[in-house]
Amino acid sequence: MSGSAPLPASHLLAVAVGGAVGALLRWALTLAWPAAPGALPWVVVVVNVVGSGLLAALPALAVVRRRDWAAPLLGTGVLGGFTTMSAASVDTVVLLDAGRPVAGAAYVLGTLVGALLAVLLVSRAVRGAAR
């Protein structure tokens, strides 16, 4: 990114703090509802789908439009830490290693389709509310 202005320290702090909050929230949810060995980790699917929908809703929030630190805090930070492709990838490998290729494929496709549908529905709802 040569030529671009450096990020303000407040933005870096917002991403770091938000990321910690989001990751801790996801971790707490996976502890509260752990997946049995070899079972579909539904909590991670729900986290990724809900997080994707919430990311799509951020531009509609007044605080995000008015405060330059809000998008880095809530988007990159909280929701970036909350959602997780790395856990989804590891969970898929675990399912495949357990001899469950159909479950692994369903997990990957379900996460992707669910997240995209959440973004589509939220984006349409936000646009409809703005009219």
C-alpha positions in Angstrom: 0.0 0.0 0.0 2.7 2.5 -0.9 1.5 6.0 -1.1 -1.4 5.5 1.3 -1.6 7.3 4.6 -0.7 5.3 7.7 -3.5 4.1 9.8 -4.2 6.2 13.0 -3.1 4.4 16.2 -6.7 4.7 17.3 -7.8 2.4 14.4 -5.1 -0.1 15.2 -6.2 -0.2 18.8 -9.8 -0.5 17.8 -9.1 -3.5 15.6 -7.0 -5.2 18.3 -9.5 -4.6 21.1 -12.5 -5.6 18.8 -10.7 -8.7 17.6 -10.0 -9.8 21.1 -13.7 -9.3 22.0 -15.0 -11.1 19.0 -12.6 -14.0 19.4 -13.5 -14.4 23.0 -17.2 -14.4 22.3 -16.7 -17.1 19.6 -14.6 -19.1 22.0 -17.2 -18.8 24.8 -19.9 -20.0 22.4 -17.9 -23.0 21.3 -17.2 -23.9 25.0 -20.9 -23.5 25.8 -22.0 -25.7 22.9 -19.1 -28.0 22.0 -19.3 -30.3 19.1 -19.0 -34.0 19.8 -15.9 -35.6 18.1 -16.7 -36.2 14.5 -20.0 -34.2 14.7 -20.8 -31.2 12.7 -19.7 -28.1 14.6 -22.9 -26.1 14.2 -21.8 -23.3 16.5 -19.1 -22.3 14.0 -21.6 -22.4 11.2 -24.0 -20.2 13.1 -21.1 -17.8 14.1 -20.0 -17.5 10.5 -23.5 -17.0 9.1 -24.6 -14.5 11.9 -21.2 -12.7 11.6 -21.6 -12.3 7.9 -25.1 -10.9 8.2 -23.9 -8.4 10.9 -21.0 -7.3 8.7 -23.5 -6.6 5.9 -25.6 -4.5 8.4 -22.7 -2.3 9.6 -23.0 0.4 6.9 -26.6 1.1 8.1 -25.5 1.9 11.6 -25.2 5.6 12.3 -22.2 5.2 14.5 -20.3 3.5 11.7 -21.1 6.4 9.3 -20.3 9.1 11.9 -17.2 7.7 13.7 -14.1 6.8 11.7 -13.0 4.2 14.3 -16.3 2.4 14.5 -15.9 0.3 11.3 -12.4 -0.9 12.2 -13.7 -1.7 15.8 -16.9 -3.5 14.8 -16.1 -4.9 11.4 -12.5 -5.8 11.2 -12.2 -6.1 14.9 -15.2 -7.6 16.6 -16.8 -9.4 13.7 -13.4 -10.3 12.1 -12.5 -12.0 15.4 -15.9 -13.5 15.8 -16.2 -15.2 12.4 -13.6 -17.8 11.5 -12.6 -19.4 8.3 -9.6 -21.1 10.0 -11.8 -23.0 12.5 -14.2 -24.0 9.6 -11.2 -25.3 7.6 -9.8 -27.3 10.5 -13.3 -28.7 11.3 -13.7 -29.8 7.7 -10.4 -31.6 7.8 -11.5 -33.3 11.1 -14.7 -34.5 9.4 -12.8 -35.8 6.4 -10.3 -37.6 8.6 -13.2 -39.2 10.5 -14.3 -40.7 7.2 -17.3 -38.3 6.8 -16.8 -36.7 3.4 -20.5 -35.9 2.9 -20.7 -34.2 6.3 -17.5 -32.3 5.4 -18.9 -31.1 2.1 -22.2 -30.2 3.7 -20.4 -28.2 6.3 -18.4 -26.3 3.8 -21.3 -25.7 1.5 -23.7 -24.9 4.3 -21.3 -22.3 5.8 -20.8 -20.7 2.4 -24.4 -20.7 1.3 -25.6 -19.6 4.7 -23.2 -16.7 4.9 -24.0 -15.5 1.4 -27.7 -15.7 2.1 -27.3 -13.8 5.3 -25.4 -11.0 3.5 -28.0 -10.9 0.7 -31.0 -10.8 3.1 -29.5 -8.3 5.4 -28.3 -6.1 2.5 -31.8 -6.1 1.1 -33.4 -5.4 4.4 -31.0 -2.5 5.1 -31.6 -1.0 1.6 -35.4 -1.4 2.1 -35.3 0.3 5.5 -33.2 3.2 4.0 -35.9 4.0 1.4 
